[in-house]
């Protein structure tokens, strides 16, 4: 496989691919093998230099958001100790620019699931119903298109370990495939209206909608509040308050972390998920 250099961008590749944004990248030799949309991509980083399989340079650079001014983004973060600690732990992590349907569908399947379980579901759906891709003699699979999932029976999706999420994914796929919710239209809406439109889909509440907006529509201010973020905010920012409501947490997060709050959220989330388990 011929590799091409993309230079030395400010990027922590392994950290980015394993940070709970995407769930299908697999270790392959010294790098990572996966799919960017319908294109098979191999990524490798050595001594800070980023390499990609020849022909996939544009797809990789776009997916990894190498055009995001990361140092400028990080400079907008609050200067409090909690955020600074997360930034130091996650420096070089980028918000991936994922296909909108893939990001939306993946987070519909993520409800009440840990990262390893979400990855298992993603790989199963891809292998059974996604487009097969070949790179260097290895198989990878694109995420199934809405029409492919819409055509399935709910039992087919339950067999992919989706549980109750199967009905939500199937119904959402049908709405998107039939144009009831047009993701192209969503992409052009302001943030609030875009979130409202996404929440018309079964299984899409405020958190999933914000995940889709951040990871699939490049709304870098979107701030998903999951159990990890709620715990961080409660214990580290509101430790002296007795009664802290979910609404208070959402309001705080929407205002405190600036125009790139989604980046701050991902750093706080990943730092807490990997370090708080160890005490």
Steps between C-alpha positions, in 0.01 A plus 500: 500500500645837398487762773500877453601754763253764618771682689516559874165646604416559864324167539494217751376234258444208737340724759265647240390167352442342844330788676137391469420696184523216247484131575637298211874565464715188540869471578688380192875462533643838597181686412124493476261364238147623450254663266441867428157497344528246218880515476740261674774691683819404679654753740837490670694750709874473562693759701223749437486446123162387365476248217200380297456251217557661161180635347327560834682822590198729457261265678737457795580871537132587497399223739773589748406869474860602443372843397367572849728762661557285806730734692253786452213276606678388817581863582126571533453246780438623856816531706364310799702203637244239391505600134878555496557151642278347231674704230845381604378140502335528157724745316494429128158335501282620213126483448453267205299619201277195458223433247179636650292180474779286640546725803126531560430127468799402713386716788143373471650156569715634787223554756594341834799326340872516575752578227601135450135398453435784254803391298377141494162613366665725241723221368209256482277742310781587260595142428143379448345793319775744394699521180806273494829678431845355437832664581832320495323166498303587815124540520331801657137602483322829453215589733164384353302762310156600636318309224690180583397515865147615419445187291576269793263346749536611861604145585798533266625798696429339835726217387781759486474545880300820470221404738229766527719732291416289194155654464641852530775440245262337253238774529761776475658334195159489332428865572838605362484266198150621410583868549285554808809643665745637244853506640605734221241750621612449861854591396381844393292581808615709799603292801172518694283421200737222392474338841121523494487337158727214606290442811208409276679170445425206734774451756637851459478710812703805591825312567493288183403804293796694638732206432377487142540876460854497641637191327288486185414863418813679628311716749800554723305683771264205556553361850357151562434433868534131581553329837874575498458869425222532755726345761790730412284811521330395824817395682752749366300816426201478738649308791387760755138507382252259652237501231627489142241424234558362153370829360761692700775277362381541142477876540848520650654287225332704228657822626826419677708334229491749216455470124684165486319341791477170314877467507510580872223247560689224321818572696310502832313181406804302389716614790234405754419169334863386502624645829205505738451122472846467650418738782 
